């Protein structure tokens, strides 16, 4: 018991090392949140572009670009993308957190694009014709009729993607970012006590994932109730 308390004190109390964990937690949440926003924005744009190009051959180049983007991003590890961004693309940018946000956002966008495209295609084609018959153009029909139904269909898959993104940010420490995982490594290297460092990191991710899962379940219940009403 005494050794247990000593290990706890070395990990959290001595030199106020708990602050390292708090910093890592804050950076992880920041990266995941803003990367999610970027991923959703990019993913929806790419999905809409690919869907629209099916009926408009003039968008062939745009469709080719989107296909290439999705293939390249999904075909390469996110760690490699992160290193490329840090050491080549944003070599003159000082903020490693900004680079992490952009990288994870672009990575997530490719997966969201495929999820969103599947959701859009799952909506009955008659919905587009119905919107056009009501006097809406294709753009308004997409945003006001097709997309709301598609998002409702893909919400579970989208929630799983956000959870996966949160866990993927654990590799942000490959560049100079003190995320939650890297915070645990820093403390462990100073204390030579891996127990508390590793389990606190695991517990931190578990709590965040469970929180996102609960939020996703609540949204799904509300959407189900609205359908019944």
Buried (B, 14 or more C-beta within 10 A) or exposed (E): EEEEEEBBBBBBEBEEBBEBBEBBBBBBBBBBEBBBEBBBEBBBBBBBBBBBBEEEEEBEEBBEEBBEBBEEBEEEEBBEBBBEBBEEEBEEEEEBBBBBBBBBBBBBBBBBBBBBBBBBBEBEEEBBEEBBEEEBEBEEBBBEBBBEBBBBBBBEBBBBBBBEBBBBBBBBBBBEBBBBBBBBBBBBEBBEBBEBBBEBBEEBBEEBBEEBEEEBEEBBEEBEEEEEE
